[in-house]
């Protein structure tokens, strides 16, 4: 199940993580990590791989999309304050690239039908629409997407959930992904 690159604004699929072979899960994770590194180097975030650090998305440190409930930070992934407008015109840091390759819903009966990944103010540039309805129907809460979504330094992120019911506010959805950024200056401790 390779991640593929299609033209912007196409429709992708979500595959339940339990239905994928371990090799496919690892491949999706590793390809997304490599994509974050390559985009960081191409975007002049760093000059080479050794000057970068790559880590899982940490919403409290990597993103700033307003105050959300404390329990949502504990998921360790980008999460929505409300299912309809989770990430609305968030400017990615000038020294970061972000690649999303999967996600999860921490709800016993989630109402998400589609995830719309867009870019620019108001989401004027569609990147990928992912149908998560089959995942929801199977009550599986973790998935890997058929292709990754990448945001480069200073891209404006716009991610919207399309619910299958009218009142889905408060449901939490997170994303699996990587952030690449420059390594900081090493901390050597206090001098004696």
For each residue, the residues with C-beta under 8 A, 3 or more apart:
1: 15 20 24 27 28 144 146
2: 27 31
3: 27 28 31 32 101 145 146 147 148
4: 146 147
5: 147
6: 10 12 128 147
7: 10
8: 125 126 127 128
9: 125 126 127 128 129
10: 6 7 128 129
11: 128 129 130 131
12: 6 128 129 130 131 145 146 147
13: 130 131 145 146
14: 102 103 130 131 132 134 135 143 144 145 146
15: 1 19 20 143 144 145 146
16: 19 20 134 135 138 140 142 143
17: 20 25 102 140 142 143 144
18: 140 142
19: 15 16 140
20: 1 15 16 17 24 25 28 144
21: 24 25
22: 25 26
23: 26 27
24: 1 20 21 27 28 144
25: 17 20 21 22 28 29 144
26: 22 23 29 30
27: 1 2 3 23 24 30 31
28: 1 3 20 24 25 31 32 101 102 144 145 148
29: 25 26 32 33 101 176
30: 26 27 33 34
31: 2 3 27 28 34 35 101 148
32: 3 28 29 35 36 99 100 101 148 177 178
33: 29 30 36 37 54 99 178
34: 30 31 37 38
35: 31 32 38 39 99 148 150 178
36: 32 33 39 40 54 97 98 99 150 177 178 179 180
37: 33 34 40 41 49 52 54 180
38: 34 35 41 42
39: 35 36 42 43 97 99 150 152 180
40: 36 37 43 45 46 52 96 97 180 181
41: 37 38 44 45 46 47 48 49 52
42: 38 39
43: 39 40 97 152 153
44: 41 47
45: 40 41 52 95 96 97 153 180 181 182
46: 40 41 49 51 52 180 182 183
47: 41 44 51
48: 41 51 52
49: 37 41 46 52
50:
51: 46 47 48 182 183
52: 37 40 41 45 46 48 49 180 181 182 183
53: 180 181 182 183 184
54: 33 36 37 178 179 180
55: 58 178 179
56: 76 77 176 177 178 179
57: 62 63 76 77 78 98 100 175 176 177 178 179
58: 55 61 62 76 179
59: 62 63 65 68 72 73 77 78 79
60: 73
61: 58
62: 57 58 59 93 96 98 179
63: 57 59 78 87 90 92
64: 90
65: 59 68 81 86 87 88 90
66: 81
67: 81
68: 59 65 72 73 79 80 81
69: 72 73 81
70: 73 74
71: 74 75 172
72: 59 68 69 75 79 80 81 172
73: 59 60 68 69 70 79
74: 70 71
75: 71 72 79 104 106 172 174
76: 56 57 58 174
77: 56 57 59 103 104 174 175 176 177
78: 57 59 63 86 87 100 159 174 175 177
79: 59 68 72 73 75 86 172 173 174
80: 68 72 83 85 86 87 161 171 172 173
81: 65 66 67 68 69 72 86
82: 85 86 168 169 170 171
83: 80 86 111 112 161 163 168 169 170 171 173
84: 160 161 163 168 169
85: 80 82 88 160
86: 65 78 79 80 81 82 83 159 160 161 173
87: 63 65 78 80 90 157 158 159 160
88: 65 85 158
89: 121 122 123 156 157 158
90: 63 64 65 87 156 157 158
91: 154 155 156 157
92: 63 96 97 98 151 152 153 154 155 156 157
93: 62 96 153 154 181
94: 153 154
95: 45 153 181 182
96: 40 45 62 92 93 153 179 180 181
97: 36 39 40 43 45 92 150 151 152 153 179 180 181
98: 36 57 62 92 150 151 157 177 178 179
99: 32 33 35 36 39 148 149 150 151 177 178 180
100: 32 57 78 103 117 145 148 149 150 175 176 177
101: 3 28 29 31 32 144 145 148 176 177 178
102: 14 17 28 142 143 144 145 175 176 177
103: 14 77 100 115 132 142 143 145 173 174 175 176
104: 75 77 141 142 143 173 174 175 176
105: 110 112 132 135 136 141 171 172 173 174
106: 75 141 172 173 174
107: 110 111 141 171 172
108: 139
109: 139
110: 105 107 136 141 171 173
111: 83 107 136 163 164 165 168 171
112: 83 105 115 132 136 161 162 163 164 168 171 173
113: 131 132 133 136 162 163 164
114: 129 130 131 132 133 161 162
115: 103 112 129 130 132 159 160 161 162 173
116: 123 126 129 159 160 161 162
117: 100 126 127 128 129 130 149 158 159
118: 123 124 125 126 127 158 159 160
119: 123 124 125 127 151 155 156 157 158
120: 123 124 125 156 158
121: 89 124 156 158
122: 89 158
123: 89 116 118 119 120 126 158 160
124: 118 119 120 121
125: 8 9 118 119 120
126: 8 9 116 117 118 123 129
127: 8 9 117 118 119 149
128: 6 8 9 10 11 12 117 145 147 149
129: 9 10 11 12 114 115 116 117 126
130: 11 12 13 14 114 115 117 145 146
131: 11 12 13 14 113 114 134
132: 14 103 105 112 113 114 115 135 136 143
133: 113 114 136 137 164
134: 14 16 131 137 138
135: 14 16 105 132 138 140 141 143
136: 105 110 111 112 113 132 133 139 164
137: 133 134
138: 16 134 135
139: 108 109 136
140: 16 17 18 19 135 143
141: 104 105 106 107 110 135
142: 16 17 18 102 103 104 176
143: 14 15 16 17 102 103 104 132 135 140
144: 1 14 15 17 20 24 25 28 101 102 176
145: 3 12 13 14 15 28 100 101 102 103 128 130 148 149
146: 1 3 4 12 13 14 15 130
147: 3 4 5 6 12 128
148: 3 28 31 32 35 99 100 101 145 177
149: 99 100 117 127 128 145
150: 35 36 39 97 98 99 100
151: 92 97 98 99 119 155 157
152: 39 43 92 97 155
153: 43 45 92 93 94 95 96 97
154: 91 92 93 94
155: 91 92 119 151 152
156: 89 90 91 92 119 120 121
157: 87 89 90 91 92 98 119 151
158: 87 88 89 90 117 118 119 120 121 122 123
159: 78 86 87 115 116 117 118
160: 84 85 86 87 115 116 118 123
161: 80 83 84 86 112 114 115 116 168 173
162: 112 113 114 115 116
163: 83 84 111 112 113 166 168 171
164: 111 112 113 133 136
165: 111 168
166: 163
167:
168: 82 83 84 111 112 161 163 165 171
169: 82 83 84
170: 82 83
171: 80 82 83 105 107 110 111 112 163 168
172: 71 72 75 79 80 105 106 107
173: 79 80 83 86 103 104 105 106 110 112 115 161
174: 75 76 77 78 79 103 104 105 106
175: 57 77 78 100 102 103 104
176: 29 56 57 77 100 101 102 103 104 142 144
177: 32 36 56 57 77 78 98 99 100 101 102 148
178: 32 33 35 36 54 55 56 57 98 99 101
179: 36 54 55 56 57 58 62 96 97 98
180: 36 37 39 40 45 46 52 53 54 96 97 99
181: 40 45 52 53 93 95 96 97
182: 45 46 51 52 53 95
183: 46 51 52 53
184: 53 187
185:
186:
187: 184
188:
189:
190:
191:
192:
